[in-house]
Amino acid sequence: MKGENLQGLVEFVAQSLVDEPTKVNVHTHQSGNSVYLELHVSKQDMGRVIGKGGRVANSLRTLLKVAAAREGNRAKLDIVEPR
């Protein structure tokens, strides 16, 4: 259940940031106490999710780490560039 909560958090925040919320997709992989998340957005929304100098992406990662730590886990977020 811990991965689903984090996945929902990332999806919610990402959908709030982008122009095309239907194209937001988060894949989760869990290994022990670590949860690995991959965020996929449309090519046009990459700039919105990353932000100037990566500030939005870093803020999203910080929020995710805090939420995971509250559940006693570790989390890592990768933003995957669309093909």
N, C-alpha and C positions, 0 to 999 in steps of 0.2 A: 504493500500500500504506500510505502514511503516514496517510491518513484513516481506514482501517479499524482501525488500532491505537488511535487516539484514540477512535473510536466505541465500540470494545469496552471501553475503560477507563471511559468515561462510563456505558455501559450497566451494567457490573459494579457500579460504585459506586452508581448510582441504584437498581438492583434490590436492593442490600443495605439501602438506606434505607427503602424503601416497603413498604406492606402488600400491594399488588397488583403484584408484579414482572412479571406477564405483560402489564401495560398500559404498561410502559416502552418507549418507542420513540425512537430517535435518528436524525435525518435529517442527512446530511452533504453539504456543498457545498464544493468546492475551487476556489480561484482562485490560481494561481501558488504562492507559498509559504504562503498562508493557507488555513486550514481553518475553515469555519464549521459549527457543530453546533447543532441545535435539539433540545432535550430535551422530550419529551411524556410526561406522567404523568397518572394519573386525578385528577379534581378533589379527591378526599379526600386524596390524597398530596401535594398542592402544598405544604402547610405543612411536611411532613417534608423535602422537597427544598430549600425556601428557608431554613427555620430561623428562629430568633429574630433579627430585625434583619438577615436575609440572610446570616448567618454560614456556614451550610452551603453555600449557593450560591456565596459568595465563596471558600470553601475548595475547592470543586469546580473553580471557574474557575482558581484558583492551581495546583492539581494538574495540570489540563489544560495550562496554559501551560508548566509545567516539562517535562511529557512531550513537548510539541510542540517546545520549544526544544532538547531533547536530540536531536531528529531534524532540527534546522535549520529549523523551521517556526514559524509563528505560528498561534494558535488562538483562536477566540471562541466562547463558549457562550451561547446564549439559551434560557431556560426558557419555553416557550410555555404560556400559560394555556389550559386546555381550554374548549371552547365549551359 
